Amino acid sequence: MAGLNVDDVKVSLQKFGLYDYVVFLLMLLSCVMIGIYFGFLKKKAKKGEAEADYLVGNRQMKIIPVSLSLIASFISGISLLGTPTEIYVYGIQYMYIVGGVIIMGFVMMFFYLPVFHNLKLTSTYQYLQTRFDKRMRLFGSILFTLATMAWLPIVIYVPALAFNQVTGINVHLITPMVCVICIFYTCVGGLKAVVWTDVIQTVLMFGAMLLIIIKGTLDVGGFSVVIERAKASGRIEGPDLHFDMTTRHNIYSCVLGGVVYWLKSNAVSQNMIQRYLSLPTLNAAKKALWTFILGTLLLLALCCYSGLLIYAKYYDCDPLTTKLAKAKDQLLPLLVMDTLGDFPGLPGLFVAGVFSAALSSLSTGLNSMSAVVLEDFFKPFSNRPLTEKQTSIIMRAVVAVFGAICVALVFVVEKMGSVLQLSMSLGSVSNGPLLGIFTLGVLVPWANGTGAIVGGTVGLVVMIWICLKAQMAIATGELAFVQKPVETQGCSYHFIASEPMSMLAINATAPPPIDVTSIEPGFELYRISYLWYTMLGALITIVIAIIVSFLVGANNPDEMNPNLFSPFIQRILVRRRIAARGHLEMVSDGKQKIRQ
């Protein structure tokens, strides 16, 4: 390629051919067929069971499909593109979050999952009304709706960028088509269609990543070359043991902050809990949880290695500096076309895998929105019970309407530029208060509805302030990203040197990196790592709620329903009641003896 300009190289890399389009279209067609099967061909649910069948699969789903659906729902297309970028730009420090993921599994299994599963809920926000009051149910549902609608358009837009990188096709041509297909199978097939399309999409995700890794590793000279180049550049490093809340990633933020962040995303989020509730028993839900964790850790490991592989491939000619990749989220698609472009159908498999991840996240979000809108906005405010036909219309209309809104918001996301990070951050600031409210519910019997809503509101306001301050500091240059070094002396084509563009797509499993290292010394709350955000929001919510609860009159734990609390809290409450009953019997016996 000597003597070529960077634009000539871009054209030569765009080798998406007929077989690639066929593979991509086959993936979309399989999703449509699954929707048609569950919506029109499979035996209809019995009368009175249509709602449960649509939203939670009649609570008779199988462990493996649900586990794969959980993986596909959690690992969006943003994750597949953002995690390798994270490793390429910042190194592997983020990957120590795996410790937090594993701990999260134990915490969820013992404290949260038993409560929601045993109550046979459809919407997790039903729990907030049962435990606190109607205000809390509405508060939680509104936060979930806003956060979901801020996130889903980005989930759609980022894979469309990848498709644009490998084909040159306009984002706004591919986005509506893919979204219409997703809306169709989610609308007509319900949870069962979502789960089984997720199964196909999970297989595609793993297959696409394995193909890239195997072929790419062979191209650069083997596994040892990848590791050697990564070590030489400082991308492979041990855990940072220095405790500093403003450090972007260290062992404390990744493990401790990671536990809390993943708890909100997995333990109390409607998107995920709805799948656990579709399983017939709590034991089956626990098995699905650990299968999900193992699968997610494996996929994260593949994404991490692919980030190192990108560096090994372009270690002496950074594609961001040369603008071979227009944005950081296009690094992996660039590697794909450079590595698999000569093999018809394989680039198409990769793009199908990325879009599969996006479709699974979109379908999960829409199905969850259907449950929340029906259970938390329609039923509580309906003067009379909804008929089965009305319920069916509402559920499907919600999917169609919110899906259309997501497609429209993609146009807004594209125009937002650097404000995109702000949009994603505002979606994430609700995580801490929501987790704090649910944690109060399952662990603190004294907390009441007034305390919870005051605590949640204060937590939300504080987190919004932190987010806005951090974004303003980034915009003014007060905060700056510290990246790993890159080189361009080995480039064999001409380019105009410039600074890499700011990241548009951020890893969904790692919220937007607005936690950047400060240029100036001194601690400011808004400078803390994003991995502390959820924990900080939750702690503020819990502390304020407990204080307010006792000020206005805390609940009497002996009068509370034990089934609303985690198993070990239930045991404490039962022992208290047994002790109180024994005390009353002793007092009663004493009075009788006195009368005698």
C-alpha positions in Angstrom: 0.0 0.0 0.0 3.0 2.3 -0.3 2.2 5.7 -1.7 -1.6 5.3 -1.0 -3.6 7.9 0.9 -5.7 6.9 3.9 -8.9 7.2 1.8 -7.6 4.7 -0.7 -6.9 2.2 2.1 -10.5 2.7 3.5 -11.9 1.9 0.1 -9.8 -1.2 -0.2 -10.9 -2.5 3.2 -14.7 -2.2 2.4 -15.1 -5.7 0.9 -18.6 -6.5 2.2 -19.8 -8.7 -0.6 -22.9 -10.7 -1.7 -22.2 -13.6 0.7 -21.8 -11.2 3.6 -25.2 -9.6 2.9 -26.7 -13.1 2.6 -25.4 -14.1 6.1 -26.6 -10.9 7.6 -30.1 -11.2 6.0 -30.4 -14.8 7.1 -29.8 -13.7 10.7 -32.7 -11.2 10.4 -34.9 -13.8 8.6 -34.4 -16.3 11.4 -35.5 -13.7 14.0 -38.7 -13.0 11.9 -39.5 -16.7 11.6 -39.1 -17.2 15.4 -41.5 -14.3 15.9 -44.0 -15.8 13.5 -43.8 -19.2 15.1 -44.5 -18.0 18.7 -47.0 -15.3 17.5 -49.1 -17.2 15.1 -48.2 -20.9 14.8 -47.5 -22.2 18.3 -50.5 -23.2 20.4 -52.1 -20.2 22.0 -52.0 -19.8 25.8 -55.2 -20.8 27.7 -57.7 -18.2 28.5 -56.5 -16.0 31.4 -52.9 -16.9 30.8 -52.1 -14.7 27.8 -50.5 -11.9 29.8 -48.2 -14.3 31.8 -47.4 -16.1 28.6 -46.4 -12.9 26.8 -44.4 -11.3 29.6 -42.9 -14.2 31.5 -43.4 -17.2 29.3 -46.0 -18.6 31.8 -43.0 -19.1 34.2 -42.2 -22.3 32.4 -39.0 -21.4 30.5 -35.9 -23.6 30.4 -32.6 -22.8 32.1 -30.2 -22.8 29.1 -32.3 -20.6 26.8 -32.9 -18.1 29.6 -29.2 -18.1 30.5 -28.2 -17.4 26.9 -30.9 -14.7 26.7 -29.5 -13.1 29.8 -26.1 -13.0 28.2 -27.4 -11.6 25.0 -29.5 -9.0 26.7 -26.7 -7.7 28.9 -23.9 -7.8 26.3 -25.1 -5.2 23.8 -23.5 -4.3 20.5 -21.9 -1.4 22.4 -20.2 -4.0 24.6 -18.8 -6.0 21.7 -17.4 -2.8 20.2 -16.6 -0.8 23.3 -14.7 -3.4 25.4 -12.0 -4.0 22.8 -11.7 -0.2 22.4 -11.4 0.1 26.2 -8.5 -2.3 26.2 -6.8 -0.8 23.2 -7.0 2.7 24.5 -6.6 2.2 28.3 -5.2 -1.3 28.9 -6.6 -4.3 30.8 -7.1 -2.6 34.2 -10.9 -2.6 33.6 -10.9 -6.4 33.3 -10.3 -6.8 37.1 -14.0 -6.1 37.3 -14.4 -9.9 36.9 -13.9 -10.1 40.7 -16.9 -7.8 41.2 -19.0 -9.8 38.8 -18.4 -13.0 40.7 -19.1 -11.4 44.1 -22.3 -9.9 42.6 -23.5 -13.4 41.8 -23.4 -14.5 45.5 -25.0 -11.2 46.7 -27.8 -11.5 44.2 -28.4 -15.2 44.9 -28.7 -14.7 48.7 -30.3 -11.3 49.1 -32.3 -10.2 46.1 -33.3 -13.1 43.8 -35.2 -15.1 46.4 -37.5 -12.2 47.3 -38.6 -11.4 43.7 -38.9 -15.0 42.6 -40.9 -16.2 45.6 -43.4 -13.2 45.3 -44.1 -14.3 41.6 -43.9 -10.7 40.3 -44.2 -9.5 36.7 -42.8 -6.1 37.2 -40.1 -5.6 39.8 -41.7 -2.2 40.6 -44.8 -4.1 41.9 -42.5 -4.9 44.8 -42.0 -1.2 45.7 -45.7 -0.7 46.1 -46.1 -3.9 48.2 -43.1 -3.0 50.4 -43.5 0.8 50.5 -46.4 2.5 48.8 -47.9 3.5 45.4 -45.6 6.6 45.2 -42.5 4.4 45.2 -43.8 2.1 42.5 -44.4 5.1 40.2 -41.1 6.7 41.1 -39.2 3.5 40.2 -41.1 2.9 37.1 -40.5 6.5 35.8 -36.8 6.2 36.5 -36.6 2.9 34.6 -38.6 4.2 31.6 -36.4 7.3 31.3 -33.1 5.4 31.7 -34.2 2.7 29.1 -35.3 5.3 26.5 -32.0 7.1 26.9 -30.0 3.9 26.4 -31.9 2.0 23.6 -31.3 4.5 20.8 -27.5 4.3 21.5 -27.7 0.5 21.5 -29.1 0.8 17.9 -26.9 3.5 16.7 -23.5 2.0 17.6 -23.8 -1.2 15.6 -25.1 0.9 12.7 -21.8 2.7 12.8 -20.0 -0.6 12.6 -22.2 -1.5 9.6 -21.3 1.8 8.0 -17.6 1.1 8.5 -17.6 -2.2 6.7 -20.2 -1.4 3.9 -20.3 2.3 3.5 -24.2 2.1 3.7 -25.8 5.1 5.4 -26.7 4.6 9.1 -30.3 5.7 8.5 -31.0 3.1 5.8 -30.0 0.1 8.0 -31.3 1.3 11.3 -35.1 1.5 10.5 -35.0 -1.9 8.7 -33.4 -3.7 11.6 -35.5 -2.0 14.2 -38.8 -2.8 12.4 -37.8 -6.5 12.4 -37.0 -6.4 16.1 -40.2 -4.6 16.9 -42.1 -7.2 14.8 -40.9 -10.4 16.5 -41.0 -8.8 20.0 -44.5 -7.5 19.4 -46.0 -10.7 18.1 -44.0 -13.3 19.9 -43.5 -11.9 23.4 -40.9 -13.2 25.9 -40.6 -16.6 24.3 -39.7 -15.1 20.9 -37.2 -12.7 22.6 -35.5 -15.6 24.5 -35.2 -17.9 21.5 -33.9 -15.1 19.1 -31.5 -14.3 21.9 -30.2 -17.9 21.8 -29.4 -17.6 18.1 -27.9 -14.1 18.7 -25.7 -15.3 21.5 -24.3 -18.1 19.4 -23.5 -15.6 16.6 -21.8 -13.3 19.1 -19.5 -16.0 20.4 -18.9 -17.3 16.9 -18.0 -13.9 15.5 -15.6 -13.1 18.3 -13.9 -16.5 18.0 -13.4 -16.2 14.3 -11.8 -12.8 14.6 -9.5 -13.9 17.4 -8.3 -17.1 15.8 -7.6 -15.6 12.3 -6.3 -12.3 13.7 -3.9 -14.1 16.1 -2.5 -16.2 13.2 -2.0 -13.1 11.1 0.1 -11.3 13.6 2.3 -14.3 14.3 0.7 -16.1 17.2 -0.5 -15.6 20.8 3.0 -14.9 22.1 3.3 -11.9 19.7 0.0 -10.4 20.9 1.0 -10.7 24.5 4.6 -9.4 23.9 3.4 -6.3 22.1 0.7 -5.6 24.7 3.2 -5.9 27.6 5.7 -3.7 25.8 3.1 -0.9 25.5 2.0 -1.2 29.1 -1.5 -2.5 28.2 -1.0 -5.7 30.2 -0.5 -4.7 33.8 -1.2 -5.9 37.4 -4.0 -4.5 39.5 -3.5 -0.9 40.7 -3.5 -1.3 44.5 -3.3 2.4 45.2 -6.6 3.6 46.7 -7.7 6.8 45.0 -11.4 7.3 44.1 -10.4 9.7 41.2 -8.3 7.0 39.5 -10.1 5.8 36.4 -9.7 2.1 37.2 -8.0 0.4 40.2 -8.7 -2.8 42.0 -11.0 -1.1 44.5 -13.2 0.7 41.9 -13.4 -2.4 39.7 -14.2 -4.9 42.4 -16.1 -2.9 45.0 -17.7 -0.4 42.6 -18.1 -3.2 40.1 -20.1 -5.3 42.5 -22.7 -2.6 43.1 -22.8 -1.5 39.4 -23.5 -5.1 38.3 -26.1 -5.6 41.1 -28.2 -2.8 39.7 -27.8 -4.0 36.2 -28.6 -7.6 37.0 -30.3 -8.0 40.4 -33.1 -5.3 40.3 -33.3 -4.3 36.7 -36.6 -5.2 35.0 -34.7 -6.1 31.8 -32.9 -9.0 33.6 -35.2 -10.0 36.5 -38.1 -10.6 34.0 -36.1 -13.5 32.6 -35.3 -15.0 36.0 -39.0 -14.8 36.9 -39.9 -16.8 33.7 -38.2 -19.9 35.3 -40.4 -22.3 37.3 -38.4 -22.5 40.5 -35.9 -20.4 42.5 -33.3 -23.2 42.1 -33.6 -23.0 38.3 -33.2 -19.2 38.5 -30.0 -19.6 40.6 -28.6 -22.0 38.0 -29.4 -19.5 35.2 -27.7 -16.8 37.2 -24.4 -18.7 37.4 -24.6 -19.8 33.8 -25.1 -16.2 32.8 -22.1 -15.1 34.9 -19.8 -17.8 33.3 -21.0 -16.9 29.8 -20.5 -13.2 30.4 -17.1 -13.6 31.8 -16.1 -15.7 28.8 -17.4 -13.1 26.4 -15.7 -10.3 28.3 -12.4 -12.3 28.1 -12.8 -12.7 24.3 -13.5 -8.9 24.0 -10.5 -8.1 26.1 -8.2 -10.3 24.0 -9.6 -8.8 20.8 -8.6 -5.4 22.2 -5.0 -6.6 22.7 -5.2 -8.1 19.2 -6.2 -4.8 17.7 -3.1 -3.2 19.2 -0.8 -6.1 18.1 -2.2 -5.6 14.5 -1.8 -1.8 14.4 1.0 -1.4 17.0 3.1 0.8 14.7 0.3 2.5 12.8 -2.5 3.7 15.0 -5.7 3.8 12.9 -7.3 6.5 15.1 -4.5 9.0 14.6 -4.5 8.3 10.8 -8.3 8.4 10.6 -8.4 4.9 9.1 -11.1 4.4 11.7 -13.3 7.5 12.0 -14.3 6.8 15.6 -13.0 4.6 18.4 -16.0 2.3 18.1 -15.0 1.3 14.6 -11.7 -0.3 15.6 -13.0 -3.8 15.8 -14.9 -3.6 12.5 -11.6 -2.3 10.9 -9.8 -5.3 12.3 -12.5 -7.6 10.9 -12.4 -6.2 7.4 -8.6 -6.3 7.5 -8.5 -9.8 8.8 -11.6 -11.6 7.3 -12.2 -9.4 4.2 -10.9 -12.0 1.8 -13.2 -14.7 3.2 -16.7 -14.3 1.7 -19.4 -14.4 4.4 -17.2 -14.1 7.4 -17.4 -10.3 7.7 -21.1 -10.7 7.4 -21.1 -13.1 10.3 -19.3 -10.6 12.4 -21.8 -7.8 11.6 -24.6 -10.2 12.2 -23.1 -10.9 15.6 -22.8 -7.2 16.5 -26.4 -6.5 15.3 -27.5 -9.6 17.2 -26.3 -8.2 20.4 -28.1 -4.9 19.6 -31.3 -6.7 18.7 -31.3 -8.7 21.9 -30.8 -5.6 24.0 -33.5 -3.7 22.1 -36.0 -6.6 22.2 -35.3 -7.1 25.9 -35.8 -3.4 26.6 -39.1 -3.2 24.7 -40.5 -6.4 26.3 -39.6 -5.0 29.7 -41.2 -1.7 28.9 -44.3 -3.6 27.9 -44.4 -5.2 31.4 -43.7 -2.0 33.3 -46.2 0.2 31.4 -48.9 -2.4 31.7 -48.3 -3.3 35.4 -47.2 0.0 36.7 -49.0 2.7 34.6 -52.2 1.1 33.4 -53.4 -1.4 36.0 -52.9 0.7 39.1 -54.8 3.6 37.6 -57.6 1.6 35.8 -61.1 1.9 37.3 -62.0 -1.6 36.3 -60.0 -4.8 35.6 -58.6 -4.9 32.1 -60.0 -7.5 29.8 -57.6 -10.0 28.1 -58.1 -8.3 24.8 -57.3 -4.9 26.3 -54.2 -6.3 28.0 -53.0 -7.9 24.7 -53.5 -4.6 22.8 -51.7 -2.5 25.4 -48.7 -4.9 25.6 -48.1 -4.9 21.9 -48.9 -1.3 21.4 -46.2 -0.4 23.9 -43.6 -2.4 22.0 -44.6 -0.7 18.7 -44.8 2.8 20.0 -41.6 2.8 22.1 -39.8 1.0 19.3 -40.7 3.7 16.9 -39.6 6.4 19.4 -36.2 4.6 19.6 -35.8 4.7 15.9 -36.6 8.4 15.8 -34.2 9.1 18.7 -31.3 7.6 16.7 -31.5 10.7 14.5 -31.2 12.8 17.7 -28.3 10.7 19.0 -26.3 11.2 15.7 -26.6 15.0 16.0 -25.7 15.2 19.7 -21.9 14.7 19.1 -20.0 15.1 22.4 -23.3 15.4 24.3 -23.8 11.7 23.7 -21.6 10.9 26.7 -23.8 13.2 28.8 -26.9 11.3 27.5 -25.5 8.0 28.5 -24.4 9.3 31.9 -27.8 10.7 32.7 -29.2 7.3 32.0 -26.8 5.7 34.4 -27.3 8.1 37.3 -30.7 6.6 38.2 -28.9 3.2 38.9 -27.7 4.1 42.3 -30.9 5.5 43.7 -32.9 2.6 42.3 -30.5 0.1 43.8 -30.6 1.9 47.1 -34.4 1.8 47.2 -34.6 -1.9 46.5 -31.8 -2.6 49.0 -33.8 -0.7 51.6 -36.8 -2.8 50.8 -35.2 -6.2 51.1 -32.7 -5.4 54.0 -34.1 -2.6 56.2 -37.5 -3.3 57.8 -37.6 0.0 59.6 -37.5 2.1 56.3 -40.8 3.4 55.2 -42.2 4.9 52.0 -41.6 8.6 52.9 -38.0 7.9 53.8 -37.5 5.9 50.6 -38.9 8.6 48.3 -36.9 11.4 50.0 -33.7 9.3 50.0 -34.2 8.3 46.3 -34.8 11.9 45.3 -31.8 13.2 47.1 -29.6 10.5 45.6 -30.9 11.2 42.1 -30.2 15.0 42.5 -26.7 14.5 43.8 -25.8 12.0 41.0 -27.2 14.4 38.3 -25.1 17.2 39.8 -21.9 15.0 39.7 -22.6 13.9 36.2 -23.2 17.5 35.0 -20.1 18.8 36.7 -17.9 16.1 35.3 -19.2 16.7 31.8 -18.6 20.4 32.1 -15.1 19.7 33.3 -14.4 17.5 30.3 -15.8 20.1 27.9 -13.5 22.9 29.4 -10.5 20.6 29.5 -10.3 20.6 33.3 -10.4 16.8 33.2 -8.5 14.9 30.5 -8.3 11.2 29.5 -5.0 9.4 30.0 -4.4 6.9 27.3 -1.8 4.3 26.5 0.8 5.2 23.9 0.4 4.6 20.2 2.8 4.8 17.2 2.5 5.8 13.6 6.0 5.4 12.3 5.2 2.1 10.6 2.3 3.4 8.4 2.6 2.6 4.7 0.1 5.2 3.5 -0.1 9.0 3.7 -2.3 10.7 6.3 -2.7 14.0 8.0 -1.8 13.7 11.7 -4.5 14.6 14.1 -5.7 13.7 17.6 -8.0 10.7 17.9 -11.7 11.5 18.0 -13.5 11.2 21.3 -15.2 7.9 22.0 -18.9 7.9 20.9 -19.7 4.3 22.0 -18.8 3.2 25.5 -18.9 -0.3 26.9 -22.4 -1.0 28.2 -20.9 -3.1 31.0 -18.6 -0.2 31.8 -20.5 3.1 32.0 -19.2 6.2 30.1 -15.7 7.1 31.3 -16.5 10.6 32.6 -14.3 9.7 35.6 -11.2 10.9 34.0 -7.9 11.8 35.7 -7.6 15.4 36.7 -4.9 17.6 35.3 -5.0 19.7 38.5 -4.4 18.3 42.0 -7.0 18.1 44.7 -10.1 16.0 45.3 -13.5 17.1 43.9 -16.5 14.8 44.2 -17.3 15.0 40.5 -13.8 13.7 39.7 -14.5 10.2 41.1 -14.4 7.2 38.9 -17.6 6.3 37.1 -17.4 2.8 38.8 -18.2 4.5 42.1 -21.3 6.2 40.8 -23.8 3.5 41.5 -22.4 2.8 45.0 -22.4 6.5 45.9 -26.0 7.0 44.7 -27.2 3.9 46.6 -25.4 4.9 49.8 -26.8 8.4 49.8 -30.3 7.0 49.2 -30.0 4.4 52.0 -28.6 6.8 54.6 -31.1 9.6 53.9 -34.0 7.2 53.8 -33.2 5.6 57.1 -32.7 9.0 58.8 -36.0 10.3 57.4 -37.9 7.1 58.3 -36.9 7.4 61.9 -37.8 11.2 61.9 -41.3 10.6 60.6 -41.9 7.3 62.4 -40.1 4.1 61.3 -41.9 0.9 60.6 -42.4 -1.7 63.3 -40.5 -4.8 62.0 -42.8 -7.1 63.9 -45.7 -5.9 61.9 -44.0 -6.3 58.5 -44.6 -9.3 56.1 -41.5 -11.4 56.3 -41.8 -12.5 52.7 -40.9 -9.0 51.6 -37.3 -9.4 52.9 -34.2 -11.3 52.2 -34.1 -14.8 53.7 -31.7 -14.0 56.6 -33.9 -10.9 57.5 -36.9 -13.2 57.4 -35.2 -15.5 59.9 -34.4 -12.5 62.2 -38.0 -11.3 62.1 -39.4 -14.8 62.8 -37.1 -15.2 65.8 -38.2 -11.8 67.1 -41.8 -12.8 66.8 -41.2 -16.1 68.5 -39.4 -14.4 71.3 -42.1 -11.8 71.6 -44.8 -14.5 71.7 -42.8 -16.4 74.4 -42.6 -13.2 76.4 -46.3 -12.6 76.2 -47.0 -16.1 77.3 -44.8 -15.7 80.3 -46.5 -12.5 81.2 -49.9 -14.1 80.8 -48.9 -17.1 83.0 -47.6 -14.7 85.6 -50.9 -12.8 85.7 -52.9 -16.0 86.0 -50.8 -17.2 89.0 -51.3 -13.8 90.7 -55.1 -14.1 90.3 -55.0 -17.6 91.7 
